[in-house]
Amino acid sequence: MSTPTSASSTAAEDRLIAQGVDDEPPANNQRTFTQHAALIVSILSAGYAFWHVFSLNVAPIETWAFRILHVAGALIIGFIAYSSSNVDQPQRGNPVLIKALAALLAMPAIYALYTVYDMQQIIAAGEMITPEMEVNQFGIPLSIATFGAIVATWFLRPQGTKFNWLDGTLVLTVIASTAYLMVHLDGTALRMRAGTPFASPGNAWAAMVGLALILELTRRVAGSALVIISVIFVVYSFVGPYLPGFLTHDGFDFSRFFSYIYTDAGILGATTAVSSTYIILFIVFAAFLQASKVGDYFVNFAFAAAGRARGGPAKVAVFASGLMGMINGTSAGNVVATGSLTIPLMKKVGYNGKTAGAIEAAASTGGQIMPPIMGAGAFIMAEITGIPYSEIAIAAVIPAVLYFLSTYLMVDFEAAKLGMRGMRSDELPQFSKMVKQVYLFIPIIILIVALFMGYSVIRAGTLATAAAAVVSWLSPFKMGPKSIFKAFDLAGVMSIQIITVCACAGIIVGVIALTGVGARFSSILLDIAENSQLIALFFAMCIAILLGMGMPTTAAYAVAASVVAPGLIELGIQPLVAHFFVFYFAVISAITPPVALASYAAAGISGANPMATSFTSFKIGLTAFIVPFMFFYNAALLMEGEWFVILRAFVTACIGVFFLAASIQGWFWGAHSNWLVRGILLIAALCMIEGGLYTDIGGAVLAVVAIVLNKFFKGKPAPEPMVQAKGMD
């Protein structure tokens, strides 16, 4: 992507328009869209996204049926769009052999699908289906087709981007397993028998196949980490009787386990409930913002507002990534969407690759905690806790401000230390022109107003999506039928990864519920903490970060909320505080070494060392590791309490964040600071963030001491403005 260099502001604006997700690969794009499947993917994904919006607002369908079709649609589109072909790897296997094997494996899948049709006819006639029919004519043929095709795709791959017909066989198995679940959903009281000794054999076989398909697609779109963890939990369900201590349980047989896992206690539970409603609706909203170029305006507005400041592109990254990140369900995806523009510009004004990537990673990760949308995890929090989403969004305001204020100050102090300049006026859009187009913020304003007027999240999101299309008619990028189709197409493709991840996380949540290991783990946590809430919070932090390493935010929070949050609540911690605490650390695991997905994505763009980038992003986002402990000790930071208490807590916390950034960067009061001053500032920062009256006074006194010492030791002043510089120390 070119950087702005012309003397014309209009030309600069044209070049500064962010390309968006439709022009960038997904964050974990291990598979490429095949040329032959492109049109089919577009039609299916657009129809899939539109069906969700239509069903949620116009023609609702039965809950279980809706969720089953939701997961099935994602699997079908996913196996076509993320075919096992990969242009970066050589061909494996003769194309004729691949097609022949695909056709051979398709036969038992078709036979299983035909058996489902026979079952439907038998049910309609009021007769009983025999277990032999469910096993021999449905379960076994379907399993042969599914596992045969999955394993074959690991070893056989056509050349370049040609479609792998083995993935076509997997599509047939998705259809067959889903057809069974839909046929038996009402006809034989499937949900009443699921997870019991009376569960039908076919139910277990269909669920097992569905689970295997979810794991395989998750491996393709999100990597192996979540898949490995899920498989460990599945194995744990069967080997429990042989394990020691709190891990032991009675164990479950094949039929009971698999029929249970594909219910609203597992795959169809809270994670899929959220992905099938709130998440996909806001992905559609994000797609409309991109298709209408309203999303591009966010980035351009940030450039116009902050681009002239020292280290301008880095500050733009903070603003733009915050705005885009709150409507983007993944930190790494946000890095790809905005970092492809901001990272090269940061390097241009003097940041090295490591620092540029780290700033983008930290800012993009913070977008997940930026209200009102807050990525995807907040919707799951509302679903699990029963706390209204509007209350969660309000509670998130101050912590989000503190995070982005800290990131901004870290960037500013770094630029001051290195004497960096901002971008020139001829390199930026005209701020006056951006202000005249401020009406493009209307969709976001409508969303916020609708939420606080009492509209449901679904209705508010739909109104905001419609507003994005209407507002586009006031801009040069008017949305017509073609653009609307493109938006739905983009939304469908964007949703595949997060829907698959949510379904996969549901496997883990289901195992935790079935085996009771979550309750036992909470008991162990209570015993270790010995009724010390601080120790319990420390362990909860470590667990949430460990779960988040290599896992998307949504999955990490869903699992941590099932394992850790109940123990914290038992210790007397308020549910909102407990879940927010877990949620924050699940989010910032994306910038926590050694496995920091957002940092690695940024390093791929900046060309820097991934591990060095992750450590630098950890340093920039350090405030996020402190704030969760602070809102535990001071609930005013979550908007709880009298207004003057909240205001004082907010002001003193902002001052504390200023001292924290100054301490970390070693820059205070316009000069470099030595280690003594930095240590005093760190203590002052913690005192101010804590929010008590005496700690605030102590922090203020320490700040005065730091100012005096900094002047006394005469820290080195800022260098002259420069273009090239080293990154963070």
C-alpha positions, 0 to 999 in steps of 0.5 A: 500500500502506498504512503501519502506523499503528494502535495494535494490533500485530496490525493492524500485522502485517496491514498489514506483510505484503508483498504479494509478486510475485503482487500486483506487476508484474514488474520489467520489465513492459512487457507486461500479461497479457490478460484473455482469456488469464488462465485459459490462462496460469494452467493452462499456467504451473502445469503447466509448473512442476509438469512441471519438478519432476516430471521432475527428481525422478521421471521424468527425460527425455533432456537435449536433449529436456528443454531444448528443451521447457523453452525451448519452454514458456517461449516459449508461455506468454510469448507468451500472458502477455506479449501485445503488447497494452499498456493504456498505449498506444493501439490500432493497427489494426482488430481485424478486420484483426488477426484476419484477418492472424493467421489468414492467417499461421497457415496457413503455420505449420499447413502447416509443422506438418503437414509435420513430421508427414509427416516423422515418418511418413517416418522411421518407414518408414525412408525419407529426407527430401529437402532440398527438403521441408525447405526448401520445405514446412517452412522457408520457410512457417514463416519466413513465419509467424514473421517476418510475425507478429513484425513485425505485432505491432510495428505492430498492437495491439488495444485495452486488454488484449484478446488479440492474435491475432498472438501466437497465430500465434507460439505455433503457430510455436513448436510447429512449430519445436519439433516438428521438433527433437523428431522429428529429435532421435533419428531422424536423429542431429540432434546429430551433424550440428549445426554441420557442413556436413552439417547438414540444412536443416530443422534450420537453419530451425527453429533460425533461427525459434527464435532469432527467437522468443527474441529477440522474447520477450526484447525484451518481457520484458527490454527491448532491450539484451540483444536488440541485443547478441545481434543484433550477435553474430549478425551478427558470425558472418557478417561476420567475414571483412570485419573487421580485427584480432582480430575477423576469422574465416572466417565461417559459412554459414546452415546451419552457424551456425543448426544450431550455435546451437541446441545445447548449445554455444549456446542449449541450453548452460550457461545453459539447463541451469541455468535448466531445473534449479536456477533454475526449482526455486528459483523454485518454492521462492520461489513456495511461500514466498510462497503459504504466507506464509512469505516474508511472515514474513521481512519481518515478522521484519525489521520486528520486529527492526530497525524500532525502530532509528533509520532503522528501515524502511531497516534493515528494507529491508537485512534483508528484501531480503537474505532475499528477494533470495537466492531472487529471480533479479533485483535489479529484481524484488526491488526491486519485491517488497519496495520497495513496502513499505519505500520508503514507510515509509522516506520516512515516517520522514524519508528523501527519495525518492532515498535511500529508493530507493537503499537499497532498490536496494543491499539488493536487489542484495546479495541476489544474492550472499547464500548459500545460494541467491544468485539464479541466477548462482551456479548458472551459476558451478557449471555453468561451473567445475565447482566444487561449488555448496556450495563456492561458497556457503561462499566467498560468506559473508564477502563477503556479510556485508561487503556487508550490514554496509556497507549497514547501517552506511551506513544507520545513520550516515545516520540518525544524521547526520539525527537520525532516529527508529525506528518506534513499537511500535504501528507494528510487529509484536510481536517476541515473537510473531515469535520464537514463529513462528521455525519458519517459517524451517524451509524455509531451514534444511532447504535449508542442511542438505540441501546440506551433508549432500551432497544434490544441489541439486535434491533439497535444493530439492525438500525445502525446497519441500515443507517450505514447504507442510508448515510452512504448516499450522502457520500461519494460511495453510494450503496446500491444493490451491488454494494449491498450484496458485497457487504453481505458477502463480506460479512458472511466470509468474515463471520466464518472464523469466529463462528467456528471458534465459538462452536469449538469453544462450546465443546470445551464448555460442554465438557466442563459442564458434563464432567463437573471439572469446573466446579472442582477446579473452583474448589481447588482455586479457593483452597489455594487462595485460602480465602485471599481474593488477591491471590485468587485474582492472581491465579485467575489472571494467569489462567485467563492469559494461558487460555488466551495464548493461541486462542481467539478472545471469544474462546479464551473468555468463554472457557475462562468464564466457565472455569475461573469466574465461578470460583471468584464469585464464590470468594465474594467478588461481584459477578460483574467484576469477576467476569470483567477481570477474566475478560480483560486478561483473555483480551490482552493475552493477544499481546502477552509473550510468548504466544501473542497472536496480535503481535505476531500478525503485526510483526508479519506486516512490519518485518520485525522479529515476532518475539521482540514485537510481542515484548514491546507490545506487552510493555505498551499495554502494561496498563491493561495488566494493572487496571483489572486489579484496580477496579477490583479494589475500586468499583467506581472505575466500573461506574459503580457508586455516586457520581462524584466518587466515580469522577474522582476515581476517573481523574486520579486514575488518569493522572496515575496512568500518566505517571505510569507511562512516564515511568515506563518510558523514562520521560517526565516533564520534558526530559529523560528520567533516571531510574530513581525518578522512574521508580518514584513515578511507578509508586505514585502511579499505583497510588493514584490508580488505586483511588483512595483518598490517602493513596491519592495524597501520597501519589501527589506528594511522590509526584512532586518529589519526582518533579524536583528530583528530575529537575535536580538531576537535570535529565537530558532534554529532547533531541532535535526533530528527526526522521529516522530513530531507534524504537523502544528501549 
